[in-house]
Amino acid sequence: MAQVEDDIEEPEVNEDDNVDEAPKLPTISASASTKLNKNQNQAALSTSGLSDIQNVRAELTSQVQIMQQQQEVKMHTLESQINEMEKKLQPDIQKLEHSQEEAKTQLNRVKDRIAQMESEDITPLQRQYDTLAANFEKFVRFDVDSKIKPMQDDVKASKQKLTDLSAATDTNLARLEESLKAISEKIETTSDNLKTQQSKINSQFDEIVPKIGQLEHKVQLLSNLIEDSPQLSAGTSGLKSQLSKTQQIITNLTEEVIPTRINETRDQFEDAINQLNEYCQKRMKDITLKQENLKKENEAVTENRRKAQETMTHLIQSSEDTKDRLKNLQDVIKARISKLNSGMEASLNATSESAKDLNSEAQNGSTSISADVDEEVSNRKKQVTAAIRRLQDTMKRDFSHAEHAQTQALSRLNEIKDSIEGEHNCVGRLKDIRMKLKSAIETIHTYNSARIEDDRNGVSPFQIGARLQNIEKRLLETEERLSKLDNKKSNGKGPYVIKVAVERIDPVPEVPKPASLPDDGKKSRNKSQEEEEERNEETVEEDKPKTNESPFKKIKDEAQKAEKEHDNTQRSKNDSPFKKVKDEAKKTSQEK
């Protein structure tokens, strides 16, 4: 008996322990009861230990009844504590459900606001961007070409006129040179003729003087002959008179007529030479002046032509550069507009997708997100409107200031870039909002993973089945210990005194608060589920053995019944907030 008392000790009752888990009670299975009956029969054959066996049986029966009563009390206590826990958690669950409904309402408002912004604000801005791009493309393709084409035509006409002017100038200069050559040749011919005439006149004078001398000598000889000849004396007076006349004529001719004629001819020749020289000098001066003027005009024309060519080249180069710059500007503006549109669409899509995942976001988060979204949209609208106005004002300027307009457009694009990508920009704020939404989603996933991990580790208050299995295991261990006691009793030892051991119940770990639970689990079950439970209870009662039942079989059946009831209750809670939160979390993860 002392050994039996050592083996079966009374368990200590700890008031601080949690009673969520049932105590480890010994159970007697069918095999154990069979062994017990066999041992009892063997003991009955022994007359010496009959009284001991009866005493042991009575003690075991009493101990089993006491333990059964204690088990029933603890089960009732466990049920009452579970009900109290449900009542305590019910207000928190209702608050969570209310907050979840408010969060859904806030999310719906945010979604409506985003849809309204897309329909009222973003769509007009997109249309304005499209109109602006079309106007700019029209300006670049048609207006610029229509303005540059007349300039190119004027440049071509000026070039043609300069070419004609240069050709006419070259022709006139060639003609002037030819006329100058002809005049110089005529002057040389005239001077040669004058020299020839002068030489002829001089030679004639030289020939006339000796002839006159010879004639005087002949006249003198004739006069001498006449004086000497007597035959001629009779006619001397007449001859003398003739000779005197002839001599007078010759003298007059030599002294007056010929010198006078020579002087007159010389004077006339000198006058003609002087007049010719004056005329030639005058003509030479005029020709020289004309030549100098033509040279100056030619130089001026050449300089103007060179300047016109340089200006034309510069204009052509400037027009080509302007075309290239305008084309590059168009490409850059189109790229910026497309990038801005894609960024806006991506931001709006990201905002919409992130807004769908705000299941656990409360009032503060929803309010701040809606305020940030409204502020960012208003700022974005103002910036885009200002940029559109600046671009329109820039395009309305004169095409002659194309470079200035290009500079202004680039500065406006830089401002738009700063407003989009710079400090305190709307994209950054949208990114911050997106980070907040991601943080909220990660918090939801962390909570769900922690809850799932707790369920997996068996710390959930709803996993009673595992604890009941643990109770069954302990009951089997108790049956084994009872079988050992029966074996010891068959060896002829005295009656055993069984000391009831109160087992220590491990404390239940902390359980995270569920998102929501129904107000009353029993109310959520419908009539079909209650009928199914009643059928299960009847089946369990029919399956109970009617003979050789163990005292712990009832406890085991009640535990199985409680487990089945719990399973039915869990099946009836498919639409519970836990299920909804889990489904929403799965849906969010699938969408991401």
Secondary structure, 3 states (H helix, E strand, C coil): CHHHHHHCCCCCCCCCCCCCCCCCCCCCCHHHHHHHHHHHHHHHHCCCCHHHHHHHHHHHHHHHHHHHHHHHHHHHHHHHHHHHHHHHHHHHHHHHHHHHHHHHHHHHHHHHHHHHHHHHHHHHHHHHHHHHHHHHHHHHHHHHHHHHHHHHHHHHHHHHHHHHHHHHHHHHHHHHHHHHHHHHHHHHHHHHHHHHHHHHHHHHHHHHHHHHHHHHHHHHHHHHHHHHCCCCCCCHHHHHHHHHHHHHHHHHHHHHHHHHHHHHHHHHHHHHHHHHHHHHHHHHHHHHHHHHHHHHHHHHHHHHHHHHHHHHHHHHHHHHHHHHHHHHHHHHHHHHHHHHHHHHHHHHHHHHHHHHCCCCCCHHHHHHHHHHHHHHHHHHHHHHHHHHHHHHHHHCCCHHHHHHHHHHHHHHHHHHHHHHHCCCCHHHHHHHHHHHHHHHHHHHHHHHHHHHHHHHHCCCCCCHHHHHHHHHHHHHHHHHHHHHHHHHHHCCCCCCCCCCCCCCCCCCCCCCCCCCCCCCHHHHCCHHHHHHHHHHHHHHHHHCCCCCCCCCHHHHHHHHHHHHHHHHHHHCCCCCHHHHHHHHHHHHHHHC
